[in-house]
């Protein structure tokens, strides 16, 4: 399970993030290319844009579920803001 205390600094502020467990497998970038990208210098993925539509939100959730090392989290807003994503069901 991803740990918000270990989230990578590259992540865009918001609900979804990638933490230090990332093994750069490309699953998240293939699943949700509009939201995840690669840090080429250090060899890991991160959220470069938070979802802006219900479709992007769903794809980020799919990437989270598919991550083989559970390096994607969706609890970054806990403690940051008492706000639920506008796309949450």
C-alpha positions as CSV (number, residue, x, y, z in Angstrom):
1,X,0.0,0.0,0.0
2,X,1.3,3.4,-0.9
3,X,2.4,5.7,1.9
4,X,1.6,9.4,1.6
5,X,4.6,10.1,3.8
6,X,6.8,8.6,1.1
7,X,5.2,10.3,-1.9
8,X,7.6,11.6,-4.5
9,X,8.1,15.3,-4.7
10,X,7.3,15.3,-8.5
11,X,3.6,14.5,-7.9
12,X,1.1,17.2,-8.7
13,X,-0.8,18.3,-5.6
14,X,-4.1,16.4,-5.1
15,X,-5.6,13.0,-4.4
16,X,-3.4,10.6,-6.4
17,X,0.3,10.2,-6.0
18,X,3.2,7.7,-6.5
19,X,5.5,6.9,-3.6
20,X,9.1,5.6,-3.4
21,X,8.1,2.0,-4.0
22,X,7.7,2.7,-7.8
23,X,9.7,0.2,-9.9
24,X,9.1,2.1,-13.2
25,X,7.2,-0.7,-14.7
26,X,5.2,1.5,-17.0
27,X,1.7,0.1,-16.0
28,X,0.4,3.5,-14.8
29,X,1.7,5.4,-17.8
30,X,0.1,2.8,-20.1
31,X,-3.2,2.9,-18.2
32,X,-3.5,6.6,-17.7
33,X,-1.0,8.5,-19.9
34,X,-2.8,11.8,-19.4
35,X,-2.0,11.7,-15.7
36,X,1.2,9.7,-15.2
37,X,4.6,10.4,-16.7
38,X,8.2,9.2,-16.1
39,X,11.1,10.9,-14.4
40,X,13.8,9.8,-16.9
41,X,16.7,11.0,-14.7
42,X,15.7,8.9,-11.7
43,X,13.7,6.1,-13.3
44,X,10.2,6.3,-11.7
45,X,6.7,7.3,-12.6
46,X,4.7,10.1,-10.9
47,X,1.4,11.9,-11.2
48,X,2.1,15.0,-13.3
49,X,-1.6,16.0,-13.6
50,X,-4.5,15.2,-11.3
51,X,-7.6,13.8,-13.1
52,X,-9.8,16.5,-14.6
53,X,-12.7,14.4,-15.8
54,X,-14.6,11.3,-14.6
55,X,-12.9,9.3,-17.3
56,X,-9.4,10.3,-16.1
57,X,-10.4,9.7,-12.5
58,X,-11.5,6.1,-13.5
59,X,-8.2,5.5,-15.3
60,X,-6.2,6.7,-12.3
61,X,-8.2,4.3,-10.1
62,X,-7.4,1.5,-12.6
63,X,-3.7,2.4,-12.5
64,X,-3.8,2.3,-8.7
65,X,-5.4,-1.2,-8.8
66,X,-3.0,-2.5,-11.4
67,X,0.3,-1.3,-9.8
68,X,2.3,-4.4,-9.1
69,X,4.0,-2.9,-6.0
70,X,1.1,-0.8,-4.8
71,X,3.1,2.4,-5.2
72,X,0.1,4.5,-6.2
73,X,-2.0,6.1,-3.5
74,X,-5.2,8.0,-3.5
75,X,-5.2,9.4,0.1
76,X,-2.9,12.4,-0.4
77,X,-5.7,14.8,0.6
78,X,-6.1,13.3,4.0
79,X,-4.6,15.8,6.4
80,X,-4.1,18.3,3.5
81,X,-7.7,19.2,3.0
82,X,-10.9,17.7,4.3
83,X,-12.2,17.5,0.8
84,X,-13.4,14.6,-1.3
85,X,-12.5,14.6,-4.9
86,X,-15.3,15.9,-7.1
87,X,-15.2,12.7,-9.1
88,X,-15.5,10.3,-6.2
89,X,-18.6,8.2,-6.3
